[in-house]
Amino acid sequence: MFFNQLYRWGKRNPRHLFLLDGAGALLSLFLLGVVLVELEIFFGIPISTLYFLSFFPLCFLLFDLFCFSIVRRSHEVYLRIIAFLNIAYCLLSIILSIVHYEIISILGLLYILIEVIIIGVIAGLELSVAKTISRV
């Protein structure tokens, strides 16, 4: 139900999906680059990995701001780009959690799982809206 509401909103305002994605990227950047670094002992994700992962939300945030501010047409192309980048980021997060599985705590794994689910939903939304608006 919530996804359907987001989908209808995104279909009417495809440009605003970049703000939604950017807000998520900003939150991920803050959590990875500040909160989890400070609480590394509880999450078990190495600080170098946290900084490495935080680089991607920073890039996504800049891309989202560019798309929201500058792009006026062909939103579907840019929505597909950010969706696939988000999916690649999720796969990278999963791979790194497997690489560091022995040292990541349950809290760290839970964080990665929740982030992957949320980003996956947003990427699915972006792809769905891009598919719909490309037909119009």
DSSP file (Angstrom, degrees, kcal/mol; ACC not computed):
  #  RESIDUE AA STRUCTURE BP1 BP2  ACC     N-H-->O    O-->H-N    N-H-->O    O-->H-N    TCO  KAPPA ALPHA  PHI   PSI    X-CA   Y-CA   Z-CA
    1    1 A M     >        0   0    0      0, 0.0     4,-2.0     0, 0.0     5,-0.2   0.000 360.0 360.0 360.0 -48.9    0.0    0.0    0.0
    2    2 A F  H  >  +     0   0    0      1,-0.2     4,-2.4     2,-0.2     5,-0.2   0.895 360.0  52.5 -61.9 -40.6    2.8    2.5    1.0
    3    3 A F  H  > S+     0   0    0      1,-0.2     4,-2.8     2,-0.2    -1,-0.2   0.903 107.3  52.4 -62.6 -40.8    4.7    1.6   -2.2
    4    4 A N  H  > S+     0   0    0      2,-0.2     4,-2.5     1,-0.2    -1,-0.2   0.894 109.3  49.1 -62.9 -40.1    1.6    2.2   -4.3
    5    5 A Q  H  X S+     0   0    0     -4,-2.0     4,-2.3     2,-0.2    -1,-0.2   0.925 112.9  46.9 -64.8 -44.0    1.2    5.7   -2.7
    6    6 A L  H  X S+     0   0    0     -4,-2.4     4,-3.1     2,-0.2    -2,-0.2   0.897 111.3  52.9 -62.5 -39.7    4.9    6.5   -3.3
    7    7 A Y  H  X S+     0   0    0     -4,-2.8     4,-2.5     2,-0.2    -2,-0.2   0.938 109.8  46.6 -62.3 -47.5    4.6    5.2   -6.9
    8    8 A R  H  X S+     0   0    0     -4,-2.5     4,-1.7     2,-0.2    -1,-0.2   0.910 114.8  47.8 -62.2 -41.7    1.6    7.4   -7.7
    9    9 A W  H  X S+     0   0    0     -4,-2.3     4,-2.0     1,-0.2    -2,-0.2   0.933 113.2  48.0 -62.7 -45.9    3.4   10.4   -6.1
   10   10 A G  H  < S+     0   0    0     -4,-3.1    -2,-0.2     1,-0.2     7,-0.2   0.852 108.1  54.6 -64.5 -35.9    6.6    9.6   -8.1
   11   11 A K  H  < S+     0   0    0     -4,-2.5    -1,-0.2     1,-0.2    -2,-0.2   0.879 113.6  41.8 -65.6 -38.0    4.7    9.2  -11.3
   12   12 A R  H  < S+     0   0    0     -4,-1.7    -2,-0.2     1,-0.2    -1,-0.2   0.799 130.9  27.0 -76.6 -29.5    3.2   12.7  -10.8
   13   13 A N    >X  +     0   0    0     -4,-2.0     3,-1.1    -5,-0.2     4,-0.7  -0.504  66.2 160.1-132.2  62.6    6.5   14.2   -9.6
   14   14 A P  G >4 S+     0   0    0      0, 0.0     3,-1.0     0, 0.0     4,-0.5   0.850  76.8  58.5 -59.3 -32.8    9.4   12.2  -11.1
   15   15 A R  G >4 S+     0   0    0      1,-0.2     3,-1.2     2,-0.2     4,-0.5   0.847  98.8  59.6 -63.5 -32.5   11.8   15.0  -10.5
   16   16 A H  G <> S+     0   0    0     -3,-1.1     4,-1.8     1,-0.3     3,-0.5   0.663  86.1  75.9 -73.5 -14.9   11.1   14.9   -6.8
   17   17 A L  H <X S+     0   0    0     -3,-1.0     4,-2.9    -4,-0.7    -1,-0.3   0.819  88.5  60.9 -62.7 -28.2   12.2   11.3   -6.6
   18   18 A F  H <> S+     0   0    0     -3,-1.2     4,-2.4    -4,-0.5    -1,-0.2   0.848 102.8  50.3 -66.9 -32.3   15.7   12.7   -6.8
   19   19 A L  H  > S+     0   0    0     -3,-0.5     4,-2.6    -4,-0.5    -2,-0.2   0.908 110.9  48.6 -69.3 -41.2   15.0   14.6   -3.6
   20   20 A L  H  X S+     0   0    0     -4,-1.8     4,-2.0     2,-0.2    -2,-0.2   0.946 115.1  44.3 -61.1 -48.4   13.8   11.4   -1.9
   21   21 A D  H  X S+     0   0    0     -4,-2.9     4,-2.5     1,-0.2    -2,-0.2   0.906 113.4  51.5 -63.3 -41.5   16.9    9.5   -3.1
   22   22 A G  H  X S+     0   0    0     -4,-2.4     4,-2.7     2,-0.2    -1,-0.2   0.878 107.5  52.2 -64.2 -38.5   19.1   12.4   -2.1
   23   23 A A  H  X S+     0   0    0     -4,-2.6     4,-2.2     2,-0.2    -1,-0.2   0.910 111.1  47.8 -63.6 -41.3   17.6   12.5    1.4
   24   24 A G  H  X S+     0   0    0     -4,-2.0     4,-2.7     2,-0.2    -2,-0.2   0.897 111.5  50.3 -64.6 -40.3   18.3    8.8    1.7
   25   25 A A  H  X S+     0   0    0     -4,-2.5     4,-2.7     2,-0.2    -2,-0.2   0.902 110.0  50.3 -64.4 -40.7   21.8    9.3    0.4
   26   26 A L  H  X S+     0   0    0     -4,-2.7     4,-2.3     2,-0.2    -2,-0.2   0.908 111.3  48.4 -63.9 -41.6   22.4   12.0    3.0
   27   27 A L  H  X S+     0   0    0     -4,-2.2     4,-2.9     2,-0.2     5,-0.2   0.934 112.9  47.6 -63.6 -46.1   21.1    9.8    5.8
   28   28 A S  H  X S+     0   0    0     -4,-2.7     4,-3.1     1,-0.2     5,-0.4   0.914 110.9  52.2 -60.5 -42.9   23.3    6.9    4.7
   29   29 A L  H  X S+     0   0    0     -4,-2.7     4,-2.6     1,-0.2     5,-0.2   0.922 112.8  44.4 -59.4 -45.5   26.3    9.3    4.4
   30   30 A F  H  X>S+     0   0    0     -4,-2.3     4,-1.7     2,-0.2     5,-1.7   0.925 116.3  45.9 -66.1 -45.8   25.7   10.6    8.0
   31   31 A L  I  <>S+     0   0    0     -4,-2.9     5,-3.6     3,-0.2     6,-0.4   0.941 121.0  37.5 -64.6 -46.7   25.1    7.1    9.4
   32   32 A L  I  <5S+     0   0    0     -4,-3.1     5,-0.3    -5,-0.2    -2,-0.2   0.923 123.6  39.5 -71.0 -44.4   28.1    5.5    7.7
   33   33 A G  I  <5S+     0   0    0     -4,-2.6    -1,-0.2    -5,-0.4    -3,-0.2   0.638 135.0   9.8 -85.8 -14.4   30.6    8.4    7.9
   34   34 A V  I  X5S+     0   0    0     -4,-1.7     4,-2.4    -5,-0.2    -3,-0.2   0.647 126.2  40.1-126.4 -63.5   29.7    9.6   11.4
   35   35 A V  I  ><S+     0   0    0     -5,-1.7     4,-1.9     1,-0.2    -3,-0.2   0.955 120.0  40.4 -64.1 -55.0   27.4    7.4   13.6
   36   36 A L  H  4<S+     0   0    0     -5,-3.6     7,-0.2     1,-0.2    -1,-0.2   0.826 113.9  55.4 -67.3 -29.5   28.7    4.0   12.7
   37   37 A V  H >4 S+     0   0    0     -6,-0.4     3,-1.1    -5,-0.3    -1,-0.2   0.939 110.8  44.8 -64.3 -45.7   32.3    5.2   12.8
   38   38 A E  H 3< S+     0   0    0     -4,-2.4     3,-0.3     1,-0.3    -2,-0.2   0.813 121.5  39.2 -66.9 -29.8   31.8    6.5   16.3
   39   39 A L  T >X S+     0   0    0     -4,-1.9     3,-1.8    -5,-0.2     4,-1.6  -0.007  75.2 129.1-109.4  28.1   30.1    3.3   17.3
   40   40 A E  H <>  +     0   0    0     -3,-1.1     4,-3.1     1,-0.3     5,-0.2   0.820  66.5  63.6 -54.1 -34.8   32.3    0.9   15.4
   41   41 A I  H 34 S+     0   0    0     -3,-0.3    -1,-0.3     1,-0.2    -2,-0.1   0.819 108.0  41.9 -61.9 -30.7   32.9   -1.2   18.5
   42   42 A F  H <4 S+     0   0    0     -3,-1.8    65,-0.4    -6,-0.1    66,-0.3   0.799 122.2  37.6 -85.9 -30.9   29.1   -2.1   18.5
   43   43 A F  H  < S-     0   0    0     -4,-1.6    62,-1.9    -7,-0.2    65,-0.4   0.759  88.1-147.4 -95.1 -27.6   28.7   -2.6   14.8
   44   44 A G     <  +     0   0    0     -4,-3.1    -3,-0.1    60,-0.3    -4,-0.1   0.500  49.3 136.3  76.8   2.7   32.0   -4.3   14.0
   45   45 A I        -     0   0    0     -5,-0.2    -1,-0.3    -9,-0.1    -2,-0.1  -0.745  63.6-110.0 -84.1 124.0   32.3   -2.8   10.5
   46   46 A P     >  -     0   0    0      0, 0.0     4,-2.2     0, 0.0     3,-0.4  -0.192  18.8-125.8 -55.6 142.5   35.9   -1.6   10.0
   47   47 A I  H  > S+     0   0    0      1,-0.2     4,-2.6     2,-0.2     5,-0.2   0.880 110.7  56.2 -58.8 -39.7   36.2    2.1    9.9
   48   48 A S  H  > S+     0   0    0      1,-0.2     4,-2.1     2,-0.2    -1,-0.2   0.886 108.6  48.1 -61.1 -37.2   38.0    1.9    6.5
   49   49 A T  H  > S+     0   0    0     -3,-0.4     4,-2.9     2,-0.2    -1,-0.2   0.888 109.9  52.3 -69.3 -39.1   35.0    0.0    5.1
   50   50 A L  H  X S+     0   0    0     -4,-2.2     4,-2.2     2,-0.2    -2,-0.2   0.924 112.0  45.2 -62.5 -44.8   32.6    2.6    6.5
   51   51 A Y  H  X S+     0   0    0     -4,-2.6     4,-1.0     2,-0.2    -2,-0.2   0.901 112.9  51.2 -65.8 -40.1   34.5    5.4    4.9
   52   52 A F  H >X S+     0   0    0     -4,-2.1     3,-0.7    -5,-0.2     4,-0.6   0.943 113.1  44.8 -61.0 -47.8   34.7    3.5    1.6
   53   53 A L  H >< S+     0   0    0     -4,-2.9     3,-0.9     1,-0.2    -1,-0.2   0.851 106.7  60.0 -65.5 -34.1   31.0    2.9    1.7
   54   54 A S  H 3X S+     0   0    0     -4,-2.2     4,-1.5     1,-0.2    -1,-0.2   0.724  91.0  70.4 -69.7 -19.7   30.2    6.4    2.6
   55   55 A F  H <X S+     0   0    0     -4,-1.0     4,-2.0    -3,-0.7    -1,-0.2   0.878  94.9  55.0 -61.2 -37.3   31.9    7.7   -0.5
   56   56 A F  H <X S+     0   0    0     -3,-0.9     4,-2.7    -4,-0.6     5,-0.2   0.931 105.0  48.4 -69.6 -47.3   29.0    6.3   -2.7
   57   57 A P  H  > S+     0   0    0      0, 0.0     4,-2.7     0, 0.0    -1,-0.2   0.871 109.6  56.0 -59.5 -33.1   26.1    8.0   -0.9
   58   58 A L  H  X S+     0   0    0     -4,-1.5     4,-2.0     2,-0.2    -2,-0.2   0.945 110.0  44.1 -61.0 -47.0   28.1   11.3   -1.2
   59   59 A C  H  X S+     0   0    0     -4,-2.0     4,-2.4     1,-0.2    -1,-0.2   0.901 113.8  50.7 -63.0 -41.3   28.4   10.7   -5.0
   60   60 A F  H  X S+     0   0    0     -4,-2.7     4,-3.0     2,-0.2    -2,-0.2   0.897 108.0  53.0 -65.1 -39.6   24.7    9.8   -5.2
   61   61 A L  H  X S+     0   0    0     -4,-2.7     4,-2.5     2,-0.2    -1,-0.2   0.927 110.6  46.9 -60.7 -45.4   23.7   12.9   -3.3
   62   62 A L  H  X S+     0   0    0     -4,-2.0     4,-2.3     2,-0.2    -2,-0.2   0.911 113.3  48.8 -63.5 -42.6   25.6   15.1   -5.7
   63   63 A F  H  X S+     0   0    0     -4,-2.4     4,-2.8     2,-0.2    -2,-0.2   0.926 111.7  49.6 -61.9 -45.6   24.0   13.3   -8.7
   64   64 A D  H  X S+     0   0    0     -4,-3.0     4,-2.7     1,-0.2     5,-0.2   0.907 111.1  48.6 -62.1 -42.8   20.5   13.6   -7.2
   65   65 A L  H  X S+     0   0    0     -4,-2.5     4,-2.4     2,-0.2     5,-0.3   0.897 111.7  50.2 -65.0 -39.7   21.0   17.3   -6.5
   66   66 A F  H  X>S+     0   0    0     -4,-2.3     4,-3.1    -5,-0.2     5,-0.9   0.948 112.9  46.3 -60.2 -49.2   22.3   17.8  -10.1
   67   67 A C  H  <5S+     0   0    0     -4,-2.8     4,-0.4     1,-0.2    -2,-0.2   0.903 114.9  46.1 -64.2 -41.7   19.3   15.9  -11.5
   68   68 A F  H  <5S+     0   0    0     -4,-2.7    -1,-0.2    -5,-0.2    -2,-0.2   0.901 121.9  36.6 -66.9 -40.0   16.8   17.8   -9.4
   69   69 A S  H  <5S+     0   0    0     -4,-2.4    -2,-0.2    -5,-0.2    -3,-0.2   0.859 131.9  19.4 -82.8 -37.4   18.3   21.2  -10.1
   70   70 A I  T  <5S+     0   0    0     -4,-3.1     2,-0.3    -5,-0.3    -3,-0.2   0.851  97.5  86.6-106.4 -44.1   19.4   20.9  -13.7
   71   71 A V      < +     0   0    0     -5,-0.9     3,-0.1    -4,-0.4     4,-0.0  -0.455  37.1 163.3 -72.1 125.2   17.6   18.1  -15.5
   72   72 A R        +     0   0    0     -2,-0.3     2,-0.3     1,-0.1    -1,-0.2   0.576  63.6  29.3-114.3 -17.9   14.2   19.2  -16.9
   73   73 A R  S    S+     0   0    0      1,-0.1    -1,-0.1     2,-0.0     0, 0.0  -0.878 102.2  38.7-137.0 169.4   13.5   16.4  -19.4
   74   74 A S    >>  +     0   0    0     -2,-0.3     4,-1.2     1,-0.1     3,-0.9   0.865  58.2 161.1  58.1  40.0   14.3   12.7  -19.8
   75   75 A H  H 3>  +     0   0    0      1,-0.2     4,-2.8     2,-0.2     5,-0.2   0.833  66.7  66.4 -57.5 -31.8   13.9   12.1  -16.1
   76   76 A E  H 3> S+     0   0    0      1,-0.2     4,-2.1     2,-0.2    -1,-0.2   0.865  97.6  52.6 -61.9 -35.1   13.4    8.4  -16.8
   77   77 A V  H <> S+     0   0    0     -3,-0.9     4,-2.0     2,-0.2    -1,-0.2   0.941 113.7  42.0 -64.0 -47.4   17.0    8.1  -18.0
   78   78 A Y  H  X S+     0   0    0     -4,-1.2     4,-2.5     2,-0.2     5,-0.2   0.830 111.6  55.4 -72.2 -32.6   18.4    9.6  -14.9
   79   79 A L  H  X S+     0   0    0     -4,-2.8     4,-2.2     2,-0.2    -1,-0.2   0.906 109.0  48.3 -64.6 -40.3   16.0    7.6  -12.6
   80   80 A R  H  X S+     0   0    0     -4,-2.1     4,-2.6    -5,-0.2     5,-0.2   0.911 110.5  51.9 -64.8 -41.2   17.3    4.4  -14.2
   81   81 A I  H  X S+     0   0    0     -4,-2.0     4,-2.3     1,-0.2    -2,-0.2   0.956 113.2  42.3 -60.4 -51.2   20.9    5.5  -13.7
   82   82 A I  H  X S+     0   0    0     -4,-2.5     4,-2.5     1,-0.2    -1,-0.2   0.868 113.1  54.5 -67.6 -33.6   20.5    6.3  -10.0
   83   83 A A  H  X S+     0   0    0     -4,-2.2     4,-2.3    -5,-0.2    -1,-0.2   0.940 111.0  44.3 -63.3 -46.2   18.4    3.1   -9.5
   84   84 A F  H  X S+     0   0    0     -4,-2.6     4,-2.4     2,-0.2    -2,-0.2   0.867 112.6  52.1 -68.4 -34.8   21.1    0.9  -11.0
   85   85 A L  H  X S+     0   0    0     -4,-2.3     4,-2.4    -5,-0.2    -1,-0.2   0.911 109.6  50.1 -64.2 -40.8   23.8    2.7   -9.0
   86   86 A N  H  X S+     0   0    0     -4,-2.5     4,-2.2     2,-0.2    -2,-0.2   0.905 110.7  49.1 -62.4 -41.8   21.7    2.1   -5.9
   87   87 A I  H  X S+     0   0    0     -4,-2.3     4,-2.4     2,-0.2    -2,-0.2   0.913 110.8  49.9 -64.5 -42.4   21.4   -1.6   -6.7
   88   88 A A  H  X S+     0   0    0     -4,-2.4     4,-2.5     1,-0.2    -2,-0.2   0.900 109.5  52.0 -62.4 -39.8   25.2   -1.8   -7.3
   89   89 A Y  H  X S+     0   0    0     -4,-2.4     4,-2.6     2,-0.2    -2,-0.2   0.904 108.4  51.2 -62.4 -41.6   25.8   -0.1   -4.0
   90   90 A C  H  X S+     0   0    0     -4,-2.2     4,-2.4     2,-0.2    -2,-0.2   0.926 110.5  48.4 -61.4 -44.6   23.5   -2.7   -2.3
   91   91 A L  H  X S+     0   0    0     -4,-2.4     4,-2.7     1,-0.2    -2,-0.2   0.905 111.2  50.4 -62.6 -41.1   25.5   -5.5   -3.9
   92   92 A L  H  X S+     0   0    0     -4,-2.5     4,-2.7     2,-0.2    -2,-0.2   0.914 109.7  50.7 -62.2 -42.7   28.7   -4.0   -2.8
   93   93 A S  H  X S+     0   0    0     -4,-2.6     4,-2.0     2,-0.2    -2,-0.2   0.907 111.6  47.7 -61.1 -42.4   27.5   -3.6    0.8
   94   94 A I  H  X S+     0   0    0     -4,-2.4     4,-1.9     2,-0.2    -2,-0.2   0.925 112.0  49.5 -64.2 -45.2   26.4   -7.3    0.8
   95   95 A I  H  X S+     0   0    0     -4,-2.7     4,-2.5     1,-0.2    -2,-0.2   0.924 111.9  48.1 -61.1 -44.8   29.8   -8.4   -0.6
   96   96 A L  H  X S+     0   0    0     -4,-2.7     4,-2.1     1,-0.2    -1,-0.2   0.845 109.1  53.4 -67.0 -32.2   31.7   -6.3    2.0
   97   97 A S  H  < S+     0   0    0     -4,-2.0    -1,-0.2    -5,-0.2    -2,-0.2   0.841 110.3  47.9 -70.9 -30.4   29.5   -7.7    4.8
   98   98 A I  H >< S+     0   0    0     -4,-1.9     3,-1.3     2,-0.2     4,-0.3   0.911 110.4  51.4 -70.9 -43.0   30.4  -11.2    3.6
   99   99 A V  H 3< S+     0   0    0     -4,-2.5     3,-0.3     1,-0.3    -2,-0.2   0.893 121.1  33.9 -59.3 -40.3   34.1  -10.4    3.4
  100  100 A H  T >X S+     0   0    0     -4,-2.1     4,-1.8     1,-0.2     3,-1.8   0.118  82.3 123.8-101.6  20.1   34.0   -9.0    7.0
  101  101 A Y  T <4  +     0   0    0     -3,-1.3    -1,-0.2     1,-0.3    -2,-0.1   0.831  68.3  56.7 -53.0 -39.2   31.4  -11.5    8.2
  102  102 A E  T 34 S+     0   0    0     -3,-0.3    -1,-0.3    -4,-0.3    -2,-0.1   0.715 116.7  33.6 -70.4 -19.7   33.6  -12.8   11.0
  103  103 A I  T <4 S+     0   0    0     -3,-1.8     2,-0.3     2,-0.1    -1,-0.2   0.606  93.8  97.3-111.6 -14.3   34.0   -9.4   12.6
  104  104 A I     <  -     0   0    0     -4,-1.8   -60,-0.3    -7,-0.2   -61,-0.1  -0.592  68.8-135.5 -77.3 133.9   30.7   -7.7   11.9
  105  105 A S     >  -     0   0    0    -62,-1.9     4,-2.5    -2,-0.3     5,-0.2  -0.257  27.4 -99.8 -79.5 172.4   28.3   -7.8   14.8
  106  106 A I  H  > S+     0   0    0      1,-0.2     4,-2.7     2,-0.2     5,-0.2   0.891 126.5  54.9 -58.1 -40.3   24.6   -8.7   14.6
  107  107 A L  H  > S+     0   0    0    -65,-0.4     4,-2.5     2,-0.2    -1,-0.2   0.899 107.7  49.1 -60.8 -41.1   23.9   -4.9   14.8
  108  108 A G  H  > S+     0   0    0    -65,-0.4     4,-2.3   -66,-0.3    -2,-0.2   0.921 112.7  46.3 -63.9 -45.3   26.2   -4.3   11.8
  109  109 A L  H  X S+     0   0    0     -4,-2.5     4,-2.6     1,-0.2    -2,-0.2   0.891 112.2  51.6 -64.7 -38.7   24.6   -7.0    9.8
  110  110 A L  H  X S+     0   0    0     -4,-2.7     4,-2.7     2,-0.2     5,-0.2   0.908 108.7  51.0 -64.7 -42.2   21.1   -5.7   10.8
  111  111 A Y  H  X S+     0   0    0     -4,-2.5     4,-2.8     2,-0.2     5,-0.2   0.951 112.0  46.5 -58.5 -49.3   22.1   -2.2    9.7
  112  112 A I  H  X S+     0   0    0     -4,-2.3     4,-2.7     1,-0.2    -2,-0.2   0.920 112.9  50.2 -60.7 -44.3   23.3   -3.5    6.3
  113  113 A L  H  X S+     0   0    0     -4,-2.6     4,-2.3     2,-0.2    -1,-0.2   0.935 112.7  45.3 -60.8 -47.9   20.2   -5.6    5.8
  114  114 A I  H  X S+     0   0    0     -4,-2.7     4,-2.6     1,-0.2     5,-0.2   0.917 114.0  49.3 -63.8 -43.3   17.8   -2.6    6.7
  115  115 A E  H  X S+     0   0    0     -4,-2.8     4,-2.8    -5,-0.2     5,-0.3   0.920 111.3  49.5 -62.6 -43.5   19.8   -0.3    4.4
  116  116 A V  H  X S+     0   0    0     -4,-2.7     4,-2.4    -5,-0.2    -1,-0.2   0.903 111.8  48.8 -63.0 -41.5   19.7   -2.8    1.5
  117  117 A I  H  X S+     0   0    0     -4,-2.3     4,-2.2    -5,-0.2    -2,-0.2   0.949 114.3  44.7 -63.8 -48.6   16.0   -3.3    1.9
  118  118 A I  H  X S+     0   0    0     -4,-2.6     4,-2.2     1,-0.2    -2,-0.2   0.933 116.4  45.3 -63.5 -46.4   15.2    0.5    2.0
  119  119 A I  H  X S+     0   0    0     -4,-2.8     4,-2.8    -5,-0.2    -1,-0.2   0.884 111.2  54.6 -65.6 -37.2   17.5    1.3   -0.9
  120  120 A G  H  X S+     0   0    0     -4,-2.4     4,-2.4    -5,-0.3    -1,-0.2   0.902 108.1  48.7 -61.9 -41.1   16.1   -1.7   -2.8
  121  121 A V  H  X S+     0   0    0     -4,-2.2     4,-2.3     2,-0.2    -2,-0.2   0.924 112.8  47.7 -64.2 -44.6   12.6   -0.4   -2.4
  122  122 A I  H  X S+     0   0    0     -4,-2.2     4,-2.7     2,-0.2    -2,-0.2   0.915 112.1  49.5 -64.0 -42.3   13.6    3.1   -3.5
  123  123 A A  H  X S+     0   0    0     -4,-2.8     4,-2.5     2,-0.2    -1,-0.2   0.905 110.6  50.6 -63.2 -41.0   15.5    1.7   -6.6
  124  124 A G  H  X S+     0   0    0     -4,-2.4     4,-2.4     2,-0.2    -1,-0.2   0.901 110.6  49.7 -61.8 -41.0   12.4   -0.4   -7.4
  125  125 A L  H  X S+     0   0    0     -4,-2.3     4,-2.7     2,-0.2     5,-0.2   0.926 110.6  49.7 -62.0 -46.3   10.3    2.7   -7.2
  126  126 A E  H  X S+     0   0    0     -4,-2.7     4,-2.5     1,-0.2    -2,-0.2   0.911 112.8  46.7 -61.6 -42.9   12.6    4.7   -9.4
  127  127 A L  H  X S+     0   0    0     -4,-2.5     4,-2.3     2,-0.2    -1,-0.2   0.899 112.4  50.1 -66.3 -40.3   12.6    1.9  -12.0
  128  128 A S  H  X S+     0   0    0     -4,-2.4     4,-2.1     2,-0.2    -2,-0.2   0.929 113.7  44.4 -63.7 -45.8    8.9    1.6  -11.9
  129  129 A V  H  X S+     0   0    0     -4,-2.7     4,-3.0     2,-0.2     5,-0.3   0.916 112.3  52.6 -65.8 -42.4    8.3    5.3  -12.4
  130  130 A A  H  X S+     0   0    0     -4,-2.5     4,-1.4    -5,-0.2    -2,-0.2   0.905 110.1  48.8 -59.7 -41.5   11.0    5.5  -15.1
  131  131 A K  H  X S+     0   0    0     -4,-2.3     4,-0.7     2,-0.2    -1,-0.2   0.915 114.0  46.2 -64.5 -42.8    9.2    2.7  -17.0
  132  132 A T  H >X S+     0   0    0     -4,-2.1     3,-1.0     1,-0.2     4,-0.6   0.936 113.6  45.7 -67.3 -47.5    5.9    4.4  -16.7
  133  133 A I  H 3< S+     0   0    0     -4,-3.0     3,-0.3     1,-0.3    -1,-0.2   0.731 104.3  63.2 -74.0 -18.5    6.9    7.8  -17.7
  134  134 A S  H 3< S+     0   0    0     -4,-1.4    -1,-0.3    -5,-0.3    -2,-0.2   0.740 100.9  54.0 -74.2 -20.1    8.9    6.5  -20.7
  135  135 A R  H <<        0   0    0     -3,-1.0    -1,-0.2    -4,-0.7    -2,-0.2   0.683 360.0 360.0 -82.0 -19.7    5.7    5.2  -22.1
  136  136 A V     <        0   0    0     -4,-0.6    -1,-0.2    -3,-0.3    -2,-0.1   0.486 360.0 360.0 -77.1 360.0    4.0    8.6  -21.9
